[in-house]
Amino acid sequence: MRKLFINTVKWLENLPGQQTRPNFCCLSVTERCTLKCRMCFKWKDDVSALPPRNNHPTVTDWRNAIASIRKLAGSGFTVNFGGGEPFLMEELLELVRFAGNIGLKTNIATNAYLIDEPLAKAIAESGLTTINLSLDSFKDTTHDYLRGVEGVYKRVMLAVDYLDTYCPELQKGICCVISSLSAGDILELTERVQRDNRLDWIYFMAVMQPNNTGMDSRWYQKDFSHLWPQEIKQVYDLIGRLIELKRKGWKIVNHLSQLKAFRRYFICPERFIKISECNLSRAIHVSSVGDVFICFQQDKLGNITKDSIEYLWYSHKAKLAREAVRNCRQNCHFLLNCFFEGDLPFSI
């Protein structure tokens, strides 16, 4: 079945006039963050990275990159702005406005800590399409503990109020990480989102090895074992309940196949969770210093300060990276949480 899937994709790509187009794009506009999350160490130095460069892209570089994405992907394509905490980039909403003006949809994933009344008004003026607010529990003590800063829960609640008041057209939802520390609160969180008319969805992610800690397939048994659920059956049953609620039409926006993959992942995190192949071969990632990747585990293609993304997407390096991704059997944050597409049977 997997071989059939790969051959079908390759056949489609080689048809006359057909070229692979990206299905996902994330611009990590900053590595800085306001919080000290226990499941994400973006606020710490990356132990496996090269020394950071100071020559970050200019606003013009980012605008050129977004324009190149528009040529490559077409109108209606979504550009995701991430981080770190993306609102720490002063020019973020200028980029959002530019992307919208040239026909792209836009999404921001934020911890909501910086969203006050003036920022909510600025978000409304930017034309942002959607926003994801991180919230792992409706218990303030639990959420604050997970995010490493006191008062974060209160800030998220205020952000929902401000966005509802000043951005009535903006689609907004909650993003929740399933971990040992949040699992017991997730059904209550889901029920509250379902009842809250200000919120359009809830999206779940599975806890992974924290960023900036170096790859270790046994991370969940070592330094970060406190994040990993000890009662796997409890989490298995929890996700089963989320699948039931999804089928009933609740605001859960994860694919059913993704929720099922979460169950396989928590049972055996070292087993590749996709039935077919990793779909990141159709993704574009740009780091805060402008480096362009298909996947961060592969070599970079170039940098937006020197090359257009359209040119890099069709480069020989990109072809090699896509082949490597298709053969990769490693679970990662982007595959499992950020850009998960259903397995066979599928429609093209």
N, C-alpha and C positions, 0 to 999 in steps of 0.2 A: 504493500500500500504506500509506504513512504517513497519507494522508488518511482511508483506511478506519479505521485504528487510532484516530485522533483522534475521528472521528464516532462510533465504537462506544463509546469512553469517555464522550463527552458524552451519548450516548443513555442509557447506564446510569445516569449521574448524575441525569438528569432523570426517571427512572421514579418514579412515586408512592412516597413513603416512602424513597426512596434518597438518601443523602448520601455525599459523598466522605469516606472515613475515612483517617487517616494510616497509612502502612505503615512509616514510619521515624521515629525520634525520637532526637535527640542533645542532651544537656544539657552544655554546656561550663562546668563548675562553677568553673574557674579558668583563667587565662591563664599562670600561673606554671609554671615547669618546672625540674627538677633538672639537665637536660642542656643541651648546646649542639650539637644535631644539625646536620649540614651540609646536610641536605635539608629542614629545618624550622626557621624562625627565630621560633618562638613565644617564645623567650627574648629576642628583641629587640623594640623598639618597632615598632608597625605604622606604616609610613610613610604609609599612606593613610587612617588612622583619625582620628577626632575625639579631642581630649584625653580621657584616661581619666577615668571618674567614680569617686568614692569610695563612692557609695551602693550597695553591692552588696546583692543580696537577702539577707534573713535566712533562717535554716533554716525558719521558718514559711512564708515566701514560696515556697521550693522545695517544701516538702511540699504546699502548696496547688496548686502547678503540677502536681505528680505526680498528685494526686487528680483534677485536671481532665483530665489525659491519660487516666486510667483511665475516666472517664465517656465520653470521646470515642472511645477506641480499643477498649475492652472488655478482658476478662480475657485473660491470656496474651500480651499485647502486650509487646514488649521495649523497655525504656528504656536507652539507651546513655549512660554517663557518660564524658565526655572532658575534654580540656584543650587546652593545657598538660598537666601531670601531675596527674590527678585526686586522687591520694592526698595532695597538698599541701593539700586542703580537709579540715580537721579533722573536719567533720561528715559526710563522704562516706558512711561505712558506716551512719550513722543514717538517711540518705536511702535507701540500698539496702534496709535492713531495713523501712522504712516502705512502700516500693514493693512489696516481696514480700508484706507483710502484707495489702495490698489487692488482690492477685491479678495483679501485673505481674511479668514476667521482667526480669532486670537483667544488664547487661554493663558491664565496665570495661575500657577500653583503657589500658594502662600500660607504661612503660619498665622497670618492675620494680625500679628502683633502691632504692626505699624498703621493699620487702617483706622484712622480717626475721621472726624467729620470733614475736614478739608480734603483729605485724600479720597474719601468716598465721592465727593463732588468732582474731583479731578478724574476719577475712574469713569464716572458717568459721561464726562465730556470727551474722554478718549475714544469711546465707542467700543470698548472691550466686549467681546462676545460672551465668554464664560469665565468663571473663576472657581477654583477649588480651595476650600478652607480646611486646614488640617484640624481634626478633632477626634481624639481617640476614646473619649469617655464623657458622659454628662456628669461625672463627679469631678468637681474642680480639683480636689487633691490628687486624683489619679492622673488627670491630664497634665497638671502642672508638674507632677513628679516625672512623667514620661518626657516632657519637653524641657525639663531642667531649669526652668525659671518660674518664680512665683508670680501668679496673676495672669498667666497666659489664657486660662479658661475664660476669665472675665473679659479679656481683650477680644477673644473670638466671639463671645456673645454680643459685645458692643459692635463689633464689625458687622455681624449679621443685621443688627438694627440699622446701622448707618447705610449699609448697602441697600436694604429694603426701602429706606426712606428716599435716598438720592439716586439709586440706580434701579428703578422698577423694571426696566427692560432687560437688565443683566440677568443671565441665567447663572445660578449659584448653587453649589452643592458642598457636601462634606466629604473629605477623604480621611479614612480611618485605617490604621495599621493593626492587623491582627497579631498580637503577641501574647506572651504569658501574662503580662501586666494589664492587658486590656480585654482579654477574651471574655471575662465574666460580665463585662458591661456592654457588650456589643449589641445584644438583642434589645436592651433598653434604648440604646443610642439609635438603633434602626427604627424602633417604634416612634421615638420622639421626632425623628426627621420625617417619618411618614405623616405625622400629624401637623407638622410645621409648614404652613402654606408659604412661608418666605423662602423655603429651600426646595430645590428642584430634584435633587438626587443625593444618594450616598454611594460612595465608591470605596471598595476595600482593597487593601494591599496586604501581602503576607510579609511578615518580618524577615529581613535578610541580614547578612553580615553587614555591620555598620560601614558606611563609606570611610575612606581614608585609613583603613586598617590593614591593607594587604590581603590578598586572597588566601583563604584557608578553608578547605572543604569540611573541616571538622570544627568550624567556628562555634557552632551551636552546642558543642560538648566542652568547650574550653572557656575562654575569657568572657563569652557572651551567652553562656548557658542560662543566665537569669532571664533572658529575653525569650527563650525557647519554651513552649508549653510542655509541662511535664506530664500532663494528662492528655495524651494525644487523642484518645477516644472522645474526650469532652470537646476538643476543637473539631474533630471529624463530625460529631453530631451537630455542633454549632453551625458549621458550613452547610450541613444538610438542611438545617432549618432555614438558612439564608436562601438556599436553592428553592425551597418550597415557597418562600415569600416572593422571590423573584418571579416564579411561575404564576403567582397570584396577581402580579402586576404592581408590586410595591416599587418604590423609588430606587431600588438597587440597579445600578447601571452596568455592573460587571457582566460580561458574557457568561452564559451558563457553563460553557466549556472552560472558562477561566476559573470559576468557582470549583468545578470538578478537579481542575489541575491543582488548586490550592490543597484539596484533600490529599491528592497523591504526594504533593510536596511535603506536607506535614507528616505523612506516614514515613516517607523516605526522602529526605532533602537532597541526597546525593544522586538520586535517580532523575534522569532528564524527564521533565514533566510534559513535554510536547509529544503528541503521537507522531506527528510528521517532522517538521523542522523548525528551527528558529526563524521568526519572521523579520528579524532586524536587518536582513539584507535589503530591506526597502525603507530603512530609516536614515535620517540625517541628524547628527548630533554636532553642535558647535560648542566648544568650551569657552570659558570666560576670557581666555587669551586669544580666541579666534581660531583655534585649531579645529579642523573639520574631520569628522569620523563617520563611517558607517556604523561601527561598533567600537566602543572604547577599548575593547580587548584586542582590536586589530590596529595596524599602523595608521597613523593619521594620513589623510589625503593631501592636506595642504593647509593654508590659512586664509581667512577672509580678507586680510589686509593685502594679500597679493593676488589671489585668484577668485574667480566667481564660483559659486557653489555649483552652478550649471556645468561649468567646465570640469570641476572636480568629480561630479557625479558620474560622468561618462569616461573618466580617466582609466588607464590600465590599473592603477592602484586600487581604484574602486571595484573593478572587476575581480581582482584577487581577493579583496576584502569580502566581497559578497560570497565568493566560493568558500572562503574560510568560515564565514558565518553559517552557511548552509550545512556545513559538516560539523559544526560545533555541537557538543552534547553537554554543555555546562549551563546550569540554571544561574540566572543573574537577575538583578533588580529590574532592568529594562525589559527583559523577556517576560518575566513573571508578572510584573506589576504595571509597567508603563505602556507597553505596546504588545498586548496579547491578542492574537487573532485566533478564531476557532480552528480546530483541526477538521480533517475529513469526516463526513462529507461537507463540501464547501461549494460556494457558487463563485464564478468568475465573471 
